[in-house]
């Protein structure tokens, strides 16, 4: 029987992620759901991108760090990733456009950051789900 594993904020820590996957015994049949923020900070964001892009049973949700790259809002951490990706950076940005902001199961609605309790799933603001600064400000002003 396949399982679903949900993990968040890997932030370029590919070796540690693979070690965790091995320790918990993830198989090819299992679904691995990343809550987003697979890039930035650690030194192996490119390897994580390859892992999730090429894994059949994987879902990556849009996190605030993916949105920074998608929207071209690059601080020091994102600039490093851009250099690490080299010629693959534009393909990475195109791949980011395919990422969902939530994943729904019969038991749960899975998002990277926040969910407004009084708003339907389909009316949620993407910046809230992804946990961007503007999403946080929006929630504070409500």
Order of alpha helices (4+ residues) and beta strands (2+ residues): beta-alpha-beta-alpha-beta-alpha-alpha-alpha-beta-beta-alpha-alpha
